[in-house]
Amino acid sequence: MALDDAPVLALTCGEPAGIGPELAVMLVADGTPPARIVAVGDPALLAERAASLGCRVEIRRLASGESPPAPCRGVLPVWSVALRAPSYPGVLDTANADHVLETLDVAIDACRSGRAAGMVTAPLHKGVILDAGHAGFSGHTEYLRDACGVEEVVMMLATDSALHARDAGWQGEAALRVALATTHLPLREVADAITAPRLQRLLRILHADLQRWFGVTAPRIAVCGLNPHAGEGGHLGREELDVIIPALEELRAEGLALDGPLPADTLFTPRHLEGADAVLAMYHDQGLPVLKYAGFGRAANITLGLPLVRTSVDHGTALDLAGTGRADLGSLRVAVALAAEMAQRGPARVAISTQEL
């Protein structure tokens, strides 16, 4: 693929007091990315962070509608979204919550209009956005779901087996994919949120998008149980018997290849993972500790079920690292590489033009 033909990816800079802005700068200082990256953030802040890190990066503000250049080391094109208040590394300010949300809106609009083939998001700080008065905000995933007007989305994290070292390059193949049946819920609410219709919607999305974005012709999905030992035949909870097993049986009748429900403590072993294209965990801390242990810093978060490509880093704002120059670029590189691969498959452009957002 010629660099001039590389897909355009909108990179939102996330919480301005966190490591997002400096990761955006480091991304182009570190090498030539596999996509035409356009940062969505405050140009002055990006220039400030570049200077503080000693990165020789040209911050190139793009005019409205201006096409970004081919990927070039040391050049960071920017779609400008002004800060609402000055920002300092590690110092949160609710005044900038609207700035963060506006960067997301700009990136979504770029995908919708065809100016971008996908979006990559640096971490935001949920607490700041909630404290600023945006009640009910629970994260990127749910915000994108609502902004795109879709009923359901799936959060999936994927590791990249080729990115064991920071200088290993951009290429890689996802080795472990873990999707979540519930995301940012208190544990007390998880069981009630797992219903047969919801599981079936999520598994259909996961099956379809493994085909659509990852080229998996006949996906095989391993499904965790909710309870210890997958309920032990009803002795440790009836959710498997009453909800999960009937839901899986109906989907198998439709032709989906599903294993489980399996006890989570044995599912995440080589014997069960061999041949599985993805795992569906029932809740956030059931699946993600395993994935992050296997590949923290070389994994990315992917939102399935959207009419656009969206990937993100596998970590938070790291306020304690902001401005120190010690932020790790690994996860952002994986997120960009995966987004570029997904965008090259093409269905996003069709979906954006045919589905009302």
C-alpha positions in Angstrom: 0.0 0.0 0.0 1.4 3.4 -1.0 1.5 5.9 1.8 -0.6 8.3 -0.2 -3.3 5.7 -0.2 -3.1 5.0 3.6 -6.4 5.4 5.4 -7.1 8.5 7.4 -7.6 7.9 11.1 -8.8 10.5 13.6 -6.8 10.3 16.8 -8.6 11.9 19.7 -6.2 13.2 22.4 -8.3 12.3 25.4 -7.9 13.9 28.8 -5.6 16.9 28.3 -4.0 16.5 31.7 -3.1 12.8 31.0 -0.7 11.1 28.7 -2.9 11.2 25.6 -1.5 14.4 24.1 2.1 13.3 24.5 1.3 9.9 23.1 0.0 11.6 20.0 3.2 13.5 19.7 5.4 10.5 20.4 3.5 8.5 17.8 4.9 10.5 14.9 8.2 11.3 16.5 8.8 7.6 17.0 8.3 6.6 13.3 6.0 6.7 10.3 2.6 5.3 11.2 0.7 3.0 8.8 -2.1 5.5 8.4 -2.7 9.2 7.8 -3.1 10.2 11.4 -4.9 13.4 12.2 -4.9 14.4 15.9 -8.1 15.9 17.3 -7.1 18.2 20.0 -5.6 21.6 20.9 -2.6 22.4 18.6 -1.0 24.7 21.2 -1.2 22.0 23.9 0.3 19.4 21.5 3.1 21.8 20.6 3.7 22.4 24.3 3.9 18.7 25.1 6.2 18.1 22.2 8.6 20.9 23.4 8.5 19.6 27.0 9.4 16.1 25.8 12.1 17.3 23.5 10.3 15.9 20.4 11.0 17.5 17.1 7.5 17.4 15.8 5.7 19.8 13.5 2.2 20.4 14.6 0.4 21.1 11.3 -3.1 22.6 11.9 -5.5 21.6 9.0 -8.1 23.9 7.7 -11.7 22.6 7.7 -12.1 20.0 4.9 -8.3 20.0 4.2 -7.0 16.5 3.2 -4.2 15.3 5.5 -0.9 14.5 4.0 0.7 11.1 3.6 2.1 9.7 6.8 5.4 11.4 7.6 7.8 11.0 10.6 7.9 14.2 12.6 4.7 15.7 11.2 1.4 15.7 13.2 -1.7 17.1 11.4 -4.4 18.4 13.7 -8.1 19.1 13.5 -8.3 21.8 16.1 -10.5 21.6 19.2 -9.6 24.4 21.6 -9.2 23.8 25.3 -11.7 25.4 27.6 -9.1 26.2 30.2 -5.3 25.9 30.4 -4.1 22.3 31.1 -1.2 21.1 33.1 0.2 17.5 33.2 -1.4 15.6 36.0 -3.8 18.3 37.1 -7.5 17.5 36.3 -9.9 20.3 35.5 -13.7 19.8 34.9 -13.6 22.9 32.7 -12.1 20.8 30.0 -14.7 18.0 30.0 -16.6 19.6 27.1 -13.3 19.8 25.2 -12.8 16.1 25.5 -16.4 15.3 24.4 -16.1 17.7 21.5 -13.0 15.9 20.2 -15.1 12.7 20.1 -17.9 14.5 18.2 -15.4 15.9 15.7 -13.9 12.4 15.1 -17.3 10.8 14.7 -18.4 13.5 12.2 -15.1 12.9 10.3 -16.0 9.2 10.0 -19.6 10.0 9.1 -18.6 12.4 6.3 -16.0 10.2 4.9 -13.1 12.4 5.8 -11.7 9.6 8.1 -11.9 5.9 7.7 -11.8 5.3 11.4 -11.0 6.7 14.8 -8.5 5.9 17.5 -9.0 7.2 21.0 -6.5 8.1 23.7 -7.8 7.7 27.3 -10.2 10.1 28.9 -11.1 10.5 32.6 -14.7 9.4 33.3 -14.7 11.1 36.7 -13.9 14.5 35.3 -16.7 14.2 32.8 -19.2 13.1 35.4 -18.1 15.8 37.8 -18.6 18.4 35.1 -22.3 17.6 35.0 -22.5 14.9 32.2 -24.6 12.5 34.3 -24.8 9.0 33.1 -21.5 9.1 31.1 -19.8 5.7 31.4 -17.1 5.7 28.8 -16.1 5.9 25.2 -17.9 2.7 24.3 -21.3 3.8 25.4 -20.9 7.4 24.2 -20.1 6.1 20.7 -23.1 3.7 20.8 -25.4 6.5 21.6 -23.8 9.0 19.1 -24.1 6.4 16.3 -27.7 5.5 17.2 -27.1 1.7 17.5 -28.9 -0.5 20.0 -25.9 -2.5 21.1 -22.1 -2.5 20.9 -19.5 -4.9 22.1 -16.3 -4.0 23.8 -13.4 -6.3 22.8 -9.7 -6.1 23.6 -7.1 -7.9 21.5 -3.4 -8.5 22.1 -0.9 -8.4 19.3 1.6 -11.2 19.5 4.2 -9.4 17.3 4.5 -6.4 19.5 6.5 -7.8 22.4 9.0 -4.9 22.2 8.6 -1.2 21.6 10.8 -1.4 18.5 9.2 -4.5 17.0 7.5 -2.5 14.3 3.9 -1.9 13.3 2.9 -5.3 12.0 1.3 -8.0 14.1 -1.5 -10.5 14.4 -4.0 -10.5 17.3 -3.3 -13.5 19.5 -6.1 -13.2 22.1 -9.4 -11.5 21.8 -11.7 -11.0 24.8 -15.2 -9.5 24.4 -17.4 -8.4 27.3 -21.1 -9.2 27.9 -21.2 -6.3 30.4 -18.8 -3.4 30.7 -18.7 -0.7 33.3 -21.2 -2.0 35.8 -21.0 -2.6 39.6 -20.6 -6.3 40.2 -23.9 -6.3 42.1 -25.7 -5.4 38.9 -24.0 -7.8 36.5 -26.3 -10.9 36.9 -29.4 -8.9 36.2 -27.9 -7.4 33.1 -27.2 -10.8 31.6 -30.3 -11.8 29.8 -30.8 -14.2 26.9 -31.8 -11.5 24.4 -28.8 -9.4 25.3 -26.4 -12.3 25.1 -27.8 -13.3 21.7 -27.4 -9.7 20.4 -23.8 -9.5 21.6 -22.8 -12.8 20.2 -24.3 -12.1 16.8 -22.4 -8.8 16.7 -19.2 -10.5 17.8 -19.6 -13.3 15.1 -20.4 -10.8 12.3 -17.6 -8.4 13.1 -15.0 -11.1 13.4 -15.9 -11.9 9.8 -16.3 -8.2 8.8 -13.2 -6.7 10.3 -10.8 -9.6 11.0 -11.4 -11.8 8.0 -12.4 -14.8 10.2 -14.5 -16.9 7.8 -16.1 -19.2 10.4 -15.6 -17.7 13.9 -15.5 -20.0 16.9 -16.3 -18.2 20.2 -15.7 -19.6 23.7 -18.2 -18.4 26.2 -17.5 -18.0 30.0 -20.0 -19.0 32.6 -21.1 -16.3 35.1 -20.7 -18.3 38.3 -17.7 -20.3 39.7 -17.5 -23.7 37.9 -20.1 -22.3 35.4 -22.8 -22.8 38.1 -21.8 -26.4 39.1 -25.1 -27.7 37.6 -27.2 -25.1 39.4 -25.6 -25.6 42.9 -23.6 -22.3 42.5 -26.2 -20.3 40.7 -28.8 -20.9 38.0 -27.8 -18.2 35.5 -26.1 -20.8 33.3 -29.1 -23.2 33.3 -31.8 -20.6 33.0 -30.2 -17.9 30.8 -26.8 -18.7 29.2 -27.3 -22.3 28.0 -30.7 -21.7 26.3 -29.3 -18.6 24.6 -26.3 -20.5 23.2 -28.5 -23.4 22.1 -30.7 -21.0 20.0 -27.6 -19.4 18.4 -26.1 -22.8 17.6 -29.3 -23.6 15.8 -28.6 -20.5 13.7 -25.1 -21.8 12.8 -22.9 -20.0 15.3 -19.9 -22.0 16.6 -20.0 -21.5 20.3 -18.2 -23.4 23.1 -19.5 -23.2 26.6 -20.5 -21.9 29.0 -17.2 -22.9 30.4 -15.7 -22.1 33.9 -13.6 -18.9 33.5 -10.8 -20.4 35.5 -10.3 -23.2 33.0 -11.4 -21.5 29.8 -8.3 -19.2 29.8 -6.0 -22.2 29.4 -4.2 -23.2 26.1 -6.4 -26.3 25.7 -9.6 -24.3 25.5 -8.2 -21.2 23.8 -6.7 -23.3 21.0 -9.0 -22.8 18.0 -11.0 -20.1 19.6 -11.2 -16.8 17.6 -12.5 -14.9 20.6 -13.7 -15.3 24.2 -16.9 -13.7 25.6 -16.5 -12.9 29.3 -19.5 -12.1 31.4 -18.1 -9.1 33.1 -15.2 -6.6 33.0 -12.9 -8.1 35.6 -13.6 -11.7 34.6 -11.9 -11.4 31.2 -9.7 -8.3 31.1 -7.2 -9.2 33.9 -6.2 -12.3 31.9 -5.8 -10.3 28.7 -3.9 -7.6 30.3 -1.6 -10.0 32.1 -1.0 -11.7 28.7 -0.4 -8.4 26.8 -0.6 -5.2 28.7 0.9 -2.4 26.7 0.6 -4.4 23.4 -3.2 -4.7 23.3 -6.0 -2.5 22.0 -9.6 -1.9 22.7 -12.0 -2.3 19.8 -15.7 -1.3 19.7 -17.7 -3.8 17.6 -21.2 -3.1 16.3 -20.6 0.5 15.1 -20.9 1.7 11.6 -17.3 2.9 11.8 -13.9 1.7 12.9 -12.9 2.6 16.5 -9.9 1.3 18.5 -8.4 2.6 21.7 -5.5 2.0 24.1 -5.7 -0.6 26.8 -4.8 1.8 29.6 -6.0 4.9 31.4 -4.9 8.5 31.6 -1.8 7.7 33.8 -1.8 11.1 35.4 1.3 10.2 37.4 3.2 9.7 34.2 1.9 12.8 32.3 4.7 15.2 31.4 7.5 12.9 32.5 8.3 11.3 29.2 7.9 7.8 30.6 4.6 7.0 28.9 4.7 3.8 26.9 3.6 4.1 23.3 3.1 0.3 22.8 -0.7 0.1 23.1 -1.3 3.2 20.9 0.8 1.7 18.2 -1.3 -1.5 18.4 -4.5 0.5 18.3 -3.4 2.4 15.2 -2.2 -0.7 13.4 -5.4 -2.6 14.1 -7.5 0.4 13.0 -5.5 0.7 9.8 -6.0 -3.0 9.1 -9.8 -2.8 9.8 -10.2 0.4 7.7 -8.5 -1.3 4.7 -11.2 -4.0 4.7 -13.6 -1.3 3.5 -17.0 -2.0 4.9 -16.9 1.1 7.2 -17.3 3.4 4.2 -20.3 1.5 3.0 -21.9 1.4 6.4 -21.4 5.1 7.0 -23.0 6.1 3.7 -26.1 3.7 4.1 -26.8 3.8 7.8 -28.4 6.7 9.5 -26.3 7.8 12.5 
